[in-house]
Amino acid sequence: MQVHRWTSIDHEVMSPKIARRVIHSERMTTARIYLEKGGVVPRHSHDNEQISHVIEGRLLFEFDDQSFEVGAGEVMEIAPNEPHKVTALEDSMAMDVFGPVRTDWLSGDDAYLRNPSEGS
């Protein structure tokens, strides 16, 4: 058992308009993702199932065949290996939960988040 405090977790700046705080457990990863208006998470996919709960603001999730605007209090479910892109329509914060653990984030293999010009 362990208690985590978001205020004690490093605020990692990924790009000029995106930052995150991350907790990895044995089987899951959860993160607070902070996006300034106009911030873009470029198109990518991952082996993890993802639940993205928008806490503040409004995000546009774009998939190959459809798009969804998701606002505060709404949740986007993303299947494993589903390519997607996310754009902040206003200053936003989302709580993302991934299963299993995001090993790419643990290993630092998350360049798509660090280079906002790719895939936007």
N, C-alpha and C positions, 0 to 999 in steps of 0.2 A: 504494500500500500504506500502511496505517496501523494502528498498534496502539492500542486503546482500553483504558482501565482503568476498571472500574466505580467504583472509589473516587474517581476524579477527575471523575466526571460528576455534575452537580447532582442532588440528591435533591429532586425536585419534589413538594410536598404538594398533592394534588388535592382532597382532602376530609378530614374528621377521621379517616377510617379507610383512606384509599387514598393511596399515593404511588408515584412511578415514577422510573426513570432511563432515558433514551432515547438510542439511537444511530441516526442516519439515514445510510445510504450512498446511492449514486446510485440504486439500484433497490429497496432494502429498508429496513425499519425494524425494529429489535429493541428490546425494552424489558424491564427488570426491573420487575414490578408487585408492590408490597407491599400486602397487604390484612390488616387486623386482623379478628379474628373478628367477624362481623356486618356487615362492610363490603359494600356493594352497588355493583356497576357496573350502572346502570340499563339497561333494555332499549334496544338500539340496533342499528344495522347499518352496514356500510361496504362500499365497493367492493373492499376488500382481502381476499385469502385470508389466513387466520390459522392459525398453529400455536401452541398454548398448552401449554407444558411446565411442569407443576407441579413445582417444585423442593422446596418445603416446604409442609406443611399439606394442606388438603382444600378443594376448590371445588365448588360446585354450578352447573353450566351449564344454563340453562333456554332451550329453544327452543319454537316454537309447538306442536309435536306430541310432544315428549319432553324428558326431563331426564337429565343424567348427573352422578354424583358422581365427581370426578377427584382422585386423591391423588398424593402424592409419587412421582415416577418414571413417571407416566402423562402422556399427551399427548392434548389435544383438538384435532381438526382442524375448522375452521369455514370453510364455503364463503363466497365473496363474496356480499354482500347478504342474508345469513341473519340475521334478527333474533334477538338473544340477550341474556340477562341473566346476571350472575355474582354469586354470594353466597359469601362466605368462611365456611365452616363451622367453621374454626379459623384462627388466625394463619397466613398463607400467603405464599408468594412464588412467582411464576410468571415464566417467560421467554417472552415473546410475540414471534413473528416474523411480519411482515406483508410481503406482496408485492402490488402495488408499494409504494413509500414512502407513509406516512400523511401526505398533504399537509394533511389537516385538523389534525393535531397540529402541523405546521410553521407553519400560519397562525393557530393558537390557536383554531380552531373545534371545540373539544372540551368544550363546556359540559356535556354529559351526564356527564362524569367529575367536574366541579367542583361540581355541584349534586346532592348525594345524595338529595334528596327527590323528584326527577323520576324517574318510571318505576319506582320501587321497589315 
